[in-house]
Amino acid sequence: MLANRSRTQCRPTPVRLRHGAALLACATLLAGCDHRIPTSRDEETIPRESFIATMVELRTAAVRTQMGLVTQEQRDRILSRHGVSEEELRQFADVHGANVPMMSELWSEVERRIAEELGVDLAPEGEPQGEPAEPLP
């Protein structure tokens, strides 16, 4: 009798078929949706490398000053040297700002290049610097 009961309970009923069909339809619709982290908007901007190189030079110049700031004249020279405008830098940030993974990687690269330019080690405090130690026997 138990065997009969379990067979009848597993048999698809019209309600179960409708729920199954509804779940399949939802799964199909959701598969077509974009659930990823927001990406960059589809607008033309300066190249990524231009943004990075310009920001590295601007920040490095600022760090080398007593007040940590560059003058408008210094900023204009740096922007001119890289062939970009202040507005183009802002537009790059606006267009790509929602793309968190990309911007995180980009700012890590900016930080790495600034440290390299200034001869600074980026290892966090308490982390070993330089070559790793030989393992103990």
N, C-alpha and C positions, 0 to 999 in steps of 0.2 A: 504494500500500500504506500509506503514511503517513496518507492521508486516512481509510482504513478504520479504522486503529488509533485515531486521535483520536476518531472517531465512537463507537467501542465503549467507550472510556474515559469519555466524557461521559454515556453512557447511565446513568440512575439504576438502581442495583442495590437489592435489598431492604435491604441494610445501610445504604446511603446514604439510602434513604427513611426508615428507622427513625431514623437520626441526625438527619435533617432534621425529622422529626416531633417528636423529643425536643427539638431546639433551639427549634422553634416553641412547644412546650408550655412550656419554660422561659422563653422571652421573654414569653409571655402571662402566666405567673405573676409574673414580675419586674415587669411593667408595672403589676400591681395592688399591688405593695409600695410602701411609702413610703420613699424613699431620701433624703429631705430632712433638713436639720439638725433636731434635735429642736425641737419647738415647745412652747409653753406648755401646761401641763396644763389640763384642762377644769374649773377650779375658780373660784368667784366670788372676786374680789379687789377692792380699792379701784381706782378709775379710774387709768389711767396718769398723767394730769395731776395728780391728787392726790399720787401718789408723787413725781413730779418736783418739784412746787412745795414739798412738805415737805422733800425732801432738799436742795433749793437753799437753803431758809431755814436748815436745820440746819447745813449746811456753811459757809454765809456767816457765820452767827453764830459758829461755831467759829473761822474764820479771823480774825475781828475781835477775838478774845480774845488775851491775852498768851501763854497756854499752848496755844492751838489746840484748846481743849475747851469744850464748853458744860456748864453745871451741870445737874443733874437738874431743877431748877426751870425753867431756861430751856427745856430739852427738852420738859418737860410743857406749858409755855405754847405753844410752837411747834406741838406735836402737837394741842393743843386748838384752836388757831386754825385748823388745817387739817381738824379733825374726824376725825383718824385716831389710832390707837393704835400703840404700838411693835410690838405683835403683828401688826397689819395690814400694817405696813411689811415685817416679816420674812416674812409669808405671801406678799406680792406677790413678794418676791425668791425665795422657795422655788418658787412656782408658775411664774414666768417665767424663772428662772435658767438653765435648760437651753436657752432660746431665745436663742442667742448673738447672732444678728443684731439681734434686737429690743433686747436688753439693751445691746449696743454702741451702738446709735443712741440709746437712752434716756440712757445715761451721757454720751454726747457732748452731748446736749441739756442735761443737768444742768451739765456743765462750761461750756458756752457761756453759760448763764444766770448762773452764778456769776461768770464773767469779766465779763459785762455789768454785773452788780450792783456789782462791785468796781472797774469801770473798767479792766480789764486786757485787753491785746491777746493773743490766743491764738496769734499767728503764731510758729512754731518759730524758735529762734535761727538766724540766718543767712538767714532768709526775709525778703523785703521786707515792711515794714509799711506800711499805708495804701494809697494809690492806686498802681497799677502805673506804672512809668516809661514815658515815651513811647518808642516804638521809634526806633532810630537810622536816619537816612536812608541 
